[in-house]
Amino acid sequence: MQDLSHPLSAGTPVYPGDPPVRLDPHATRGADGYRVTEIGLGSHAGTHVDAPAHTEPEGKPVDALPLRRFDFDARLVDLRGLDAGEVVRAADLPEPDCDMLVLRTGWDDHWGTDRYYDHPALAPDAARWCADRGYDLGFDTVGPDPVDAVDLPAHRALLGAGCLLLENLTNLDGLPERFRIRAYPLALVGADASPVRAVAVLR
């Protein structure tokens, strides 16, 4: 197995404007004889899965999806070499028999820097192409749309088609072309997204 998740800590970068991650002591061994940590974070903190409810008024939240939807037969798509803000076209993508395309741009190398938010993104034709074929998508970036995108068109095309999005993946080096990803969300009632522990299961 290979962990594809960023660790969550008080210093974890978040999408601009999202709540910061907090891990505060609620009880301590010294004062109480045991530890309890109060956790605060947004639903899109760290490595997470977007459910259709993120953008779609009638979209399903994470807790309404069966667990099998979070076990993916994945195909790695090597897109390293793209420049900041460059777009991925439909012609750049393969059409394998799988559940998920994992787009490896290498942008996780910029995690924790301002450059991370100037990542390569999906062109509208690529988002529609994936949505039409029912591909779930994984990204080693903050997501399929540019950070300054109006109305999140790639999100809407994909989530509107019932596709799931795994965002902020990392540690994709050394993965084979085909593998499984298991990325189970917390059972958050009505949530639009959830942090996950994304794990590659190698064949």
VOLUM-900261 format. One record per residue: residue number from 1; residue in one letter; x, y, z of N, C-alpha, C in turn. Coordinates in steps of 0.001 Angstrom, whole numbers, plus 500000, padded with zeros to 6 digits. Example, Ala and Ser with C-alpha at 12.3 -4.5 7.8 and 13.67 -1.06 7.14 Angstrom:
ATOM | seq | type | n_u | n_v | n_w | ca_u | ca_v | ca_w | c_u | c_v | c_w
ATOM | 1 | A | 513190 | 494310 | 507800 | 512300 | 495500 | 507800 | 513200 | 496700 | 507800
ATOM | 2 | S | 512850 | 497750 | 507080 | 513670 | 498940 | 507140 | 512900 | 500030 | 507870
***
This chain:
ATOM | seq | type | n_u | n_v | n_w | ca_u | ca_v | ca_w | c_u | c_v | c_w
ATOM | 1 | M | 500840 | 498806 | 500000 | 500000 | 500000 | 500000 | 500881 | 501252 | 500000
ATOM | 2 | Q | 500341 | 502328 | 499450 | 501072 | 503588 | 499391 | 500118 | 504714 | 499769
ATOM | 3 | D | 500497 | 505485 | 500789 | 499659 | 506581 | 501272 | 499745 | 507748 | 500293
ATOM | 4 | L | 498599 | 508221 | 499827 | 498540 | 509320 | 498864 | 497973 | 510585 | 499494
ATOM | 5 | S | 498012 | 510668 | 500826 | 497344 | 511748 | 501558 | 498349 | 512701 | 502191
ATOM | 6 | H | 498006 | 513990 | 502169 | 498754 | 514964 | 502960 | 498341 | 514839 | 504428
ATOM | 7 | P | 499288 | 514892 | 505357 | 498907 | 514870 | 506775 | 498164 | 516147 | 507159
ATOM | 8 | L | 497266 | 516009 | 508124 | 496510 | 517158 | 508623 | 497140 | 517659 | 509917
ATOM | 9 | S | 497410 | 518949 | 509953 | 497974 | 519575 | 511142 | 497502 | 521018 | 511180
ATOM | 10 | A | 497870 | 521716 | 512248 | 497480 | 523117 | 512358 | 498088 | 523963 | 511245
ATOM | 11 | G | 499129 | 523464 | 510598 | 499752 | 524214 | 509519 | 499331 | 523778 | 508133
ATOM | 12 | T | 498354 | 522888 | 508025 | 497933 | 522391 | 506720 | 497390 | 523535 | 505866
ATOM | 13 | P | 497888 | 523697 | 504634 | 497323 | 524727 | 503761 | 495866 | 524406 | 503439
ATOM | 14 | V | 495054 | 525451 | 503284 | 493655 | 525273 | 502908 | 493343 | 526162 | 501705
ATOM | 15 | Y | 492275 | 525802 | 501023 | 491806 | 526614 | 499889 | 491554 | 528035 | 500382
ATOM | 16 | P | 491956 | 529041 | 499606 | 491794 | 530424 | 500070 | 490370 | 530721 | 500545
ATOM | 17 | G | 490265 | 531167 | 501786 | 488979 | 531499 | 502379 | 488344 | 530382 | 503182
ATOM | 18 | D | 488856 | 529133 | 503055 | 488301 | 528015 | 503818 | 488754 | 528075 | 505278
ATOM | 19 | P | 488028 | 527393 | 506181 | 488435 | 527398 | 507594 | 489805 | 526748 | 507773
ATOM | 20 | P | 490614 | 527257 | 508680 | 491902 | 526625 | 508956 | 491705 | 525322 | 509720
ATOM | 21 | V | 492719 | 524467 | 509654 | 492708 | 523234 | 510436 | 493165 | 523560 | 511859
ATOM | 22 | R | 492401 | 523065 | 512830 | 492746 | 523271 | 514241 | 492799 | 521920 | 514945
ATOM | 23 | L | 493831 | 521711 | 515718 | 493965 | 520536 | 516580 | 494352 | 521052 | 517955
ATOM | 24 | D | 493352 | 521277 | 518800 | 493573 | 521920 | 520098 | 493367 | 520925 | 521236
ATOM | 25 | P | 494228 | 520966 | 522261 | 494025 | 520074 | 523411 | 492748 | 520441 | 524170
ATOM | 26 | H | 491882 | 519467 | 524366 | 490663 | 519646 | 525166 | 490867 | 519069 | 526570
ATOM | 27 | A | 491536 | 517928 | 526616 | 491948 | 517333 | 527891 | 493384 | 516868 | 527736
ATOM | 28 | T | 494137 | 516927 | 528814 | 495547 | 516525 | 528772 | 495806 | 515479 | 529851
ATOM | 29 | R | 496855 | 514695 | 529617 | 497218 | 513683 | 530619 | 497615 | 514338 | 531939
ATOM | 30 | G | 498322 | 515488 | 531842 | 498764 | 516151 | 533059 | 497602 | 516643 | 533912
ATOM | 31 | A | 496591 | 517227 | 533263 | 495473 | 517804 | 534012 | 494335 | 516819 | 534240
ATOM | 32 | D | 494143 | 515899 | 533301 | 492947 | 515048 | 533331 | 493248 | 513555 | 533371
ATOM | 33 | G | 494509 | 513198 | 533119 | 494864 | 511785 | 533121 | 494650 | 511101 | 531784
ATOM | 34 | Y | 494230 | 511840 | 530791 | 493996 | 511290 | 529438 | 494010 | 512456 | 528452
ATOM | 35 | R | 494072 | 512123 | 527187 | 494086 | 513159 | 526145 | 492809 | 513120 | 525320
ATOM | 36 | V | 492273 | 514283 | 525010 | 491199 | 514478 | 524021 | 491572 | 515706 | 523208
ATOM | 37 | T | 491491 | 515589 | 521893 | 491839 | 516699 | 521011 | 490579 | 517246 | 520345
ATOM | 38 | E | 490391 | 518537 | 520434 | 489293 | 519199 | 519718 | 489764 | 519494 | 518297
ATOM | 39 | I | 489005 | 519013 | 517322 | 489389 | 519130 | 515917 | 488446 | 520105 | 515216
ATOM | 40 | G | 489014 | 521024 | 514477 | 488231 | 521939 | 513649 | 488822 | 521994 | 512259
ATOM | 41 | L | 487985 | 521837 | 511243 | 488473 | 521883 | 509865 | 487292 | 522000 | 508919
ATOM | 42 | G | 487576 | 522446 | 507701 | 486564 | 522482 | 506660 | 486438 | 521128 | 505986
ATOM | 43 | S | 485347 | 520927 | 505291 | 485110 | 519637 | 504632 | 486075 | 519379 | 503484
ATOM | 44 | H | 486768 | 520425 | 503015 | 487713 | 520285 | 501901 | 489161 | 520406 | 502372
ATOM | 45 | A | 489411 | 520141 | 503636 | 490764 | 520248 | 504174 | 491620 | 519078 | 503725
ATOM | 46 | G | 492867 | 519371 | 503387 | 493826 | 518322 | 503037 | 493354 | 517493 | 501850
ATOM | 47 | T | 493768 | 516250 | 501820 | 493328 | 515318 | 500780 | 491872 | 514965 | 501074
ATOM | 48 | H | 490999 | 515183 | 500103 | 489572 | 515027 | 500365 | 488834 | 514590 | 499106
ATOM | 49 | V | 487594 | 514151 | 499294 | 486737 | 513782 | 498182 | 485585 | 514771 | 498107
ATOM | 50 | D | 485335 | 515272 | 496897 | 484162 | 516107 | 496626 | 483010 | 515216 | 496198
ATOM | 51 | A | 481865 | 515360 | 496844 | 480637 | 514693 | 496430 | 479824 | 515648 | 495551
ATOM | 52 | P | 478859 | 515135 | 494799 | 478044 | 516020 | 493954 | 477380 | 517177 | 494705
ATOM | 53 | A | 477086 | 516998 | 496002 | 476458 | 518071 | 496783 | 477340 | 519314 | 496894
ATOM | 54 | H | 478609 | 519204 | 496540 | 479507 | 520361 | 496614 | 479011 | 521497 | 495724
ATOM | 55 | T | 478546 | 521170 | 494532 | 478097 | 522224 | 493610 | 476664 | 522058 | 493135
ATOM | 56 | E | 476088 | 520860 | 493268 | 474786 | 520580 | 492654 | 473655 | 520655 | 493689
ATOM | 57 | P | 472634 | 521456 | 493437 | 471545 | 521601 | 494411 | 470903 | 520274 | 494808
ATOM | 58 | E | 470781 | 519352 | 493866 | 470192 | 518047 | 494169 | 471251 | 516947 | 494245
ATOM | 59 | G | 472519 | 517334 | 494313 | 473598 | 516356 | 494336 | 473672 | 515608 | 495653
ATOM | 60 | K | 474091 | 514359 | 495584 | 474172 | 513537 | 496789 | 475354 | 513958 | 497665
ATOM | 61 | P | 475155 | 513964 | 498990 | 476269 | 514204 | 499910 | 477062 | 512921 | 500128
ATOM | 62 | V | 478186 | 513031 | 500808 | 479079 | 511883 | 500967 | 478407 | 510709 | 501674
ATOM | 63 | D | 477559 | 510994 | 502665 | 476968 | 509898 | 503433 | 475870 | 509163 | 502683
ATOM | 64 | A | 475412 | 509723 | 501557 | 474362 | 509076 | 500769 | 474928 | 508161 | 499685
ATOM | 65 | L | 476243 | 508120 | 499555 | 476880 | 507302 | 498532 | 477312 | 505964 | 499120
ATOM | 66 | P | 477151 | 504870 | 498368 | 477586 | 503568 | 498900 | 479098 | 503507 | 499033
ATOM | 67 | L | 479575 | 502727 | 499979 | 481015 | 502634 | 500225 | 481790 | 502186 | 498999
ATOM | 68 | R | 481172 | 501378 | 498134 | 481880 | 500913 | 496944 | 482265 | 502065 | 496019
ATOM | 69 | R | 481605 | 503223 | 496169 | 481943 | 504376 | 495317 | 483293 | 504978 | 495679
ATOM | 70 | F | 483871 | 504558 | 496789 | 485139 | 505131 | 497229 | 486292 | 504140 | 497095
ATOM | 71 | D | 486050 | 503082 | 496331 | 487070 | 502074 | 496005 | 487198 | 502092 | 494490
ATOM | 72 | F | 488308 | 502640 | 493990 | 488429 | 502974 | 492577 | 489472 | 502109 | 491867
ATOM | 73 | D | 489128 | 501655 | 490692 | 490088 | 501073 | 489754 | 490673 | 502244 | 488977
ATOM | 74 | A | 491944 | 502567 | 489240 | 492517 | 503827 | 488769 | 493563 | 503624 | 487688
ATOM | 75 | R | 493679 | 504633 | 486858 | 494705 | 504705 | 485809 | 495465 | 506007 | 485997
ATOM | 76 | L | 496792 | 505916 | 486148 | 497642 | 507089 | 486315 | 497903 | 507726 | 484953
ATOM | 77 | V | 497677 | 509035 | 484870 | 497917 | 509793 | 483643 | 499045 | 510775 | 483923
ATOM | 78 | D | 500180 | 510583 | 483283 | 501363 | 511401 | 483555 | 501289 | 512694 | 482754
ATOM | 79 | L | 501055 | 513801 | 483449 | 500963 | 515117 | 482820 | 502031 | 516065 | 483357
ATOM | 80 | R | 503117 | 515500 | 483893 | 504204 | 516350 | 484370 | 504778 | 517138 | 483196
ATOM | 81 | G | 505251 | 518316 | 483487 | 505775 | 519180 | 482430 | 504830 | 520303 | 482076
ATOM | 82 | L | 503586 | 520236 | 482575 | 502662 | 521343 | 482346 | 503115 | 522570 | 483141
ATOM | 83 | D | 502900 | 523741 | 482566 | 503261 | 524983 | 483234 | 502131 | 525464 | 484133
ATOM | 84 | A | 502440 | 526438 | 484962 | 501433 | 527044 | 485827 | 500272 | 527571 | 484996
ATOM | 85 | G | 499064 | 527214 | 485384 | 497882 | 527703 | 484695 | 497587 | 527042 | 483361
ATOM | 86 | E | 498430 | 526116 | 482914 | 498191 | 525449 | 481636 | 496987 | 524522 | 481761
ATOM | 87 | V | 496285 | 524308 | 480639 | 495074 | 523494 | 480684 | 495316 | 522115 | 480086
ATOM | 88 | V | 494605 | 521146 | 480639 | 494600 | 519778 | 480135 | 493421 | 519650 | 479176
ATOM | 89 | R | 493696 | 519231 | 477955 | 492648 | 519053 | 476939 | 492185 | 517607 | 476905
ATOM | 90 | A | 491029 | 517396 | 476332 | 490514 | 516034 | 476185 | 491497 | 515160 | 475415
ATOM | 91 | A | 492164 | 515736 | 474423 | 493111 | 514978 | 473613 | 494316 | 514498 | 474421
ATOM | 92 | D | 494549 | 515084 | 475606 | 495680 | 514682 | 476453 | 495364 | 513456 | 477298
ATOM | 93 | L | 494119 | 513005 | 477287 | 493671 | 511966 | 478209 | 493444 | 510646 | 477492
ATOM | 94 | P | 493831 | 509534 | 478138 | 493553 | 508215 | 477561 | 492101 | 507827 | 477854
ATOM | 95 | E | 491670 | 506749 | 477250 | 490306 | 506258 | 477485 | 490356 | 504795 | 477915
ATOM | 96 | P | 490914 | 504535 | 479094 | 491031 | 503150 | 479551 | 489726 | 502650 | 480157
ATOM | 97 | D | 489654 | 501352 | 480353 | 488532 | 500739 | 481052 | 488841 | 500779 | 482547
ATOM | 98 | C | 488403 | 501829 | 483238 | 488680 | 502003 | 484654 | 487630 | 502924 | 485248
ATOM | 99 | D | 487696 | 503098 | 486570 | 486762 | 503989 | 487262 | 487275 | 505418 | 487333
ATOM | 100 | M | 488586 | 505549 | 487544 | 489156 | 506852 | 487861 | 490418 | 507122 | 487056
ATOM | 101 | L | 490547 | 508352 | 486584 | 491798 | 508851 | 486022 | 492473 | 509716 | 487089
ATOM | 102 | V | 493714 | 509371 | 487427 | 494498 | 510143 | 488386 | 495499 | 510980 | 487597
ATOM | 103 | L | 495310 | 512297 | 487620 | 496127 | 513202 | 486814 | 497342 | 513637 | 487611
ATOM | 104 | R | 498492 | 513155 | 487181 | 499743 | 513448 | 487884 | 500444 | 514611 | 487192
ATOM | 105 | T | 500407 | 515775 | 487818 | 501074 | 516954 | 487268 | 502391 | 517257 | 487970
ATOM | 106 | G | 502617 | 516646 | 489135 | 503782 | 516982 | 489939 | 503588 | 518223 | 490789
ATOM | 107 | W | 502361 | 518760 | 490767 | 502121 | 520034 | 491462 | 502110 | 519880 | 492986
ATOM | 108 | D | 502021 | 518652 | 493476 | 502100 | 518470 | 494931 | 503471 | 518868 | 495472
ATOM | 109 | D | 504468 | 518993 | 494591 | 505777 | 519494 | 495028 | 505675 | 520929 | 495553
ATOM | 110 | H | 504613 | 521646 | 495148 | 504448 | 523053 | 495553 | 503504 | 523206 | 496741
ATOM | 111 | W | 503080 | 522100 | 497352 | 502189 | 522140 | 498515 | 502767 | 523061 | 499589
ATOM | 112 | G | 501936 | 523946 | 500099 | 502379 | 524864 | 501144 | 502983 | 526159 | 500627
ATOM | 113 | T | 502982 | 526357 | 499295 | 503490 | 527588 | 498702 | 502384 | 528256 | 497902
ATOM | 114 | D | 502573 | 529539 | 497597 | 501580 | 530256 | 496782 | 501453 | 529647 | 495388
ATOM | 115 | R | 502548 | 529071 | 494885 | 502529 | 528497 | 493532 | 501535 | 527338 | 493424
ATOM | 116 | Y | 501252 | 526671 | 494540 | 500335 | 525532 | 494507 | 498975 | 525927 | 493934
ATOM | 117 | Y | 498580 | 527195 | 494137 | 497259 | 527641 | 493704 | 497250 | 528148 | 492267
ATOM | 118 | D | 498371 | 528068 | 491591 | 498442 | 528425 | 490173 | 498693 | 527148 | 489374
ATOM | 119 | H | 497877 | 526164 | 489600 | 498091 | 524809 | 489102 | 497501 | 524614 | 487701
ATOM | 120 | P | 497942 | 523585 | 486987 | 497262 | 523205 | 485753 | 495812 | 522812 | 486051
ATOM | 121 | A | 494936 | 523035 | 485071 | 493505 | 522790 | 485283 | 492910 | 522106 | 484058
ATOM | 122 | L | 491690 | 521613 | 484228 | 491001 | 520954 | 483120 | 490344 | 521987 | 482215
ATOM | 123 | A | 490564 | 521862 | 480922 | 489819 | 522660 | 479954 | 488358 | 522196 | 479953
ATOM | 124 | P | 487422 | 523062 | 479557 | 486014 | 522660 | 479526 | 485760 | 521399 | 478711
ATOM | 125 | D | 486479 | 521235 | 477581 | 486235 | 520038 | 476765 | 486712 | 518774 | 477479
ATOM | 126 | A | 487768 | 518892 | 478278 | 488267 | 517735 | 479021 | 487303 | 517363 | 480136
ATOM | 127 | A | 486755 | 518352 | 480830 | 485790 | 518066 | 481895 | 484552 | 517388 | 481315
ATOM | 128 | R | 484049 | 517890 | 480193 | 482866 | 517280 | 479562 | 483173 | 515873 | 479077
ATOM | 129 | W | 484369 | 515680 | 478500 | 484777 | 514368 | 477993 | 484798 | 513348 | 479121
ATOM | 130 | C | 485369 | 513717 | 480268 | 485397 | 512809 | 481419 | 483994 | 512566 | 481963
ATOM | 131 | A | 483191 | 513634 | 482046 | 481827 | 513489 | 482561 | 481007 | 512568 | 481667
ATOM | 132 | D | 481155 | 512724 | 480359 | 480393 | 511885 | 479425 | 480743 | 510411 | 479584
ATOM | 133 | R | 481966 | 510115 | 479980 | 482428 | 508727 | 480122 | 482317 | 508222 | 481559
ATOM | 134 | G | 481869 | 509080 | 482462 | 481658 | 508663 | 483844 | 482919 | 508444 | 484645
ATOM | 135 | Y | 484023 | 509078 | 484245 | 485264 | 508916 | 485007 | 485228 | 509748 | 486294
ATOM | 136 | D | 485522 | 509100 | 487417 | 485919 | 509845 | 488601 | 487341 | 510341 | 488346
ATOM | 137 | L | 487730 | 511420 | 489041 | 489044 | 512013 | 488772 | 489802 | 512248 | 490071
ATOM | 138 | G | 491116 | 512032 | 490014 | 492012 | 512339 | 491110 | 493038 | 513364 | 490663
ATOM | 139 | F | 493389 | 514265 | 491568 | 494295 | 515369 | 491244 | 495364 | 515518 | 492329
ATOM | 140 | D | 496602 | 515799 | 491909 | 497636 | 516201 | 492873 | 497696 | 517724 | 492951
ATOM | 141 | T | 496549 | 518335 | 492708 | 496368 | 519783 | 492779 | 495142 | 520059 | 493635
ATOM | 142 | V | 494790 | 521337 | 493755 | 493632 | 521728 | 494547 | 492322 | 521359 | 493865
ATOM | 143 | G | 492361 | 520999 | 492583 | 491133 | 520578 | 491919 | 491159 | 520840 | 490431
ATOM | 144 | P | 490033 | 520594 | 489746 | 490011 | 520687 | 488286 | 489911 | 522104 | 487741
ATOM | 145 | D | 489442 | 523057 | 488552 | 489269 | 524436 | 488084 | 490391 | 525333 | 488582
ATOM | 146 | P | 490724 | 526380 | 487831 | 491631 | 527391 | 488379 | 491025 | 528008 | 489639
ATOM | 147 | V | 491863 | 528470 | 490549 | 491372 | 529044 | 491799 | 490489 | 530257 | 491541
ATOM | 148 | D | 490755 | 531001 | 490468 | 489957 | 532192 | 490183 | 488804 | 531913 | 489225
ATOM | 149 | A | 488474 | 530647 | 488991 | 487395 | 530304 | 488062 | 486052 | 530803 | 488604
ATOM | 150 | V | 485238 | 531322 | 487708 | 483896 | 531759 | 488056 | 482944 | 530583 | 487901
ATOM | 151 | D | 482212 | 530266 | 488956 | 481161 | 529240 | 488914 | 481691 | 527819 | 488772
ATOM | 152 | L | 482993 | 527594 | 488898 | 483580 | 526244 | 488928 | 483038 | 525340 | 487818
ATOM | 153 | P | 483275 | 525687 | 486556 | 482653 | 524926 | 485451 | 483076 | 523465 | 485376
ATOM | 154 | A | 484349 | 523154 | 485637 | 484776 | 521752 | 485581 | 484149 | 520961 | 486725
ATOM | 155 | H | 484137 | 521544 | 487925 | 483445 | 520890 | 489041 | 481998 | 520585 | 488669
ATOM | 156 | R | 481313 | 521572 | 488109 | 479888 | 521406 | 487824 | 479659 | 520345 | 486745
ATOM | 157 | A | 480504 | 520337 | 485734 | 480351 | 519325 | 484685 | 480525 | 517924 | 485248
ATOM | 158 | L | 481535 | 517747 | 486090 | 481854 | 516416 | 486617 | 480899 | 516007 | 487735
ATOM | 159 | L | 480725 | 516863 | 488725 | 479845 | 516524 | 489838 | 478390 | 516448 | 489379
ATOM | 160 | G | 478040 | 517255 | 488391 | 476692 | 517196 | 487846 | 476398 | 515885 | 487146
ATOM | 161 | A | 477448 | 515198 | 486695 | 477300 | 513885 | 486066 | 477442 | 512751 | 487081
ATOM | 162 | G | 477579 | 513101 | 488364 | 477702 | 512080 | 489404 | 479106 | 511564 | 489613
ATOM | 163 | C | 480102 | 512210 | 488985 | 481491 | 511804 | 489174 | 481990 | 512313 | 490534
ATOM | 164 | L | 482978 | 511625 | 491087 | 483608 | 512045 | 492331 | 484995 | 512601 | 492035
ATOM | 165 | L | 485444 | 513519 | 492881 | 486740 | 514167 | 492701 | 487579 | 513973 | 493949
ATOM | 166 | L | 488766 | 513373 | 493784 | 489759 | 513294 | 494853 | 490767 | 514408 | 494621
ATOM | 167 | E | 490888 | 515305 | 495587 | 491737 | 516481 | 495415 | 492856 | 516494 | 496452
ATOM | 168 | N | 493948 | 517172 | 496091 | 495133 | 517276 | 496948 | 495771 | 515915 | 497226
ATOM | 169 | L | 495839 | 515069 | 496222 | 496605 | 513833 | 496357 | 498100 | 514154 | 496360
ATOM | 170 | T | 498897 | 513235 | 496861 | 500352 | 513401 | 496863 | 501001 | 512025 | 496818
ATOM | 171 | N | 502327 | 512026 | 496707 | 503100 | 510779 | 496767 | 502720 | 509822 | 495630
ATOM | 172 | L | 502542 | 510364 | 494438 | 502198 | 509534 | 493290 | 503432 | 508913 | 492631
ATOM | 173 | D | 504628 | 509305 | 493063 | 505853 | 508731 | 492499 | 505897 | 507229 | 492753
ATOM | 174 | G | 506327 | 506499 | 491761 | 506529 | 505069 | 491917 | 505281 | 504234 | 491721
ATOM | 175 | L | 504148 | 504864 | 491468 | 502938 | 504091 | 491228 | 502965 | 503477 | 489834
ATOM | 176 | P | 502416 | 502279 | 489688 | 502285 | 501708 | 488351 | 501177 | 502418 | 487585
ATOM | 177 | E | 501045 | 502078 | 486324 | 500004 | 502715 | 485512 | 498609 | 502372 | 486008
ATOM | 178 | R | 498402 | 501146 | 486490 | 497097 | 500722 | 486999 | 497231 | 500306 | 488469
ATOM | 179 | F | 496285 | 500713 | 489278 | 496269 | 500388 | 490695 | 494865 | 500690 | 491217
ATOM | 180 | R | 494616 | 500359 | 492467 | 493352 | 500720 | 493110 | 493603 | 501840 | 494109
ATOM | 181 | I | 492623 | 502708 | 494263 | 492646 | 503714 | 495325 | 491435 | 503466 | 496211
ATOM | 182 | R | 491676 | 503421 | 497508 | 490601 | 503403 | 498482 | 490676 | 504715 | 499264
ATOM | 183 | A | 489581 | 505449 | 499277 | 489565 | 506785 | 499879 | 488201 | 507007 | 500525
ATOM | 184 | Y | 488034 | 506466 | 501716 | 486728 | 506496 | 502370 | 486546 | 507796 | 503158
ATOM | 185 | P | 485401 | 508455 | 502975 | 485128 | 509684 | 503724 | 484614 | 509379 | 505122
ATOM | 186 | L | 484648 | 510375 | 505975 | 483933 | 510301 | 507240 | 482429 | 510277 | 506948
ATOM | 187 | A | 481666 | 509662 | 507821 | 480211 | 509568 | 507630 | 479551 | 510861 | 508116
ATOM | 188 | L | 479851 | 511952 | 507437 | 479346 | 513274 | 507805 | 477983 | 513471 | 507150
ATOM | 189 | V | 476953 | 513578 | 507929 | 475595 | 513633 | 507396 | 475394 | 514921 | 506605
ATOM | 190 | G | 475015 | 514762 | 505340 | 474708 | 515889 | 504490 | 475904 | 516658 | 503967
ATOM | 191 | A | 477121 | 516141 | 504168 | 478332 | 516906 | 503827 | 478605 | 516899 | 502330
ATOM | 192 | D | 479123 | 518020 | 501861 | 479466 | 518194 | 500445 | 480803 | 517560 | 500098
ATOM | 193 | A | 481619 | 517270 | 501112 | 482954 | 516700 | 500911 | 483434 | 516165 | 502249
ATOM | 194 | S | 484561 | 515463 | 502207 | 485148 | 514974 | 503457 | 486633 | 514714 | 503262
ATOM | 195 | P | 487445 | 515041 | 504266 | 488822 | 514551 | 504247 | 488832 | 513021 | 504171
ATOM | 196 | V | 489858 | 512482 | 503508 | 490006 | 511039 | 503352 | 491446 | 510648 | 503624
ATOM | 197 | R | 491651 | 509380 | 503923 | 492991 | 508790 | 503889 | 493041 | 507990 | 502596
ATOM | 198 | A | 493583 | 508591 | 501549 | 493640 | 507956 | 500233 | 494836 | 507018 | 500187
ATOM | 199 | V | 494593 | 505771 | 499835 | 495629 | 504751 | 499843 | 495616 | 504023 | 498507
ATOM | 200 | A | 496783 | 503897 | 497873 | 496913 | 503110 | 496665 | 497180 | 501668 | 497054
ATOM | 201 | V | 496387 | 500774 | 496498 | 496567 | 499350 | 496700 | 497182 | 498805 | 495420
ATOM | 202 | L | 498423 | 498369 | 495516 | 499171 | 497977 | 494319 | 498814 | 496544 | 493941
ATOM | 203 | R | 498769 | 496304 | 492654 | 498373 | 494985 | 492147 | 499482 | 493976 | 492392
***
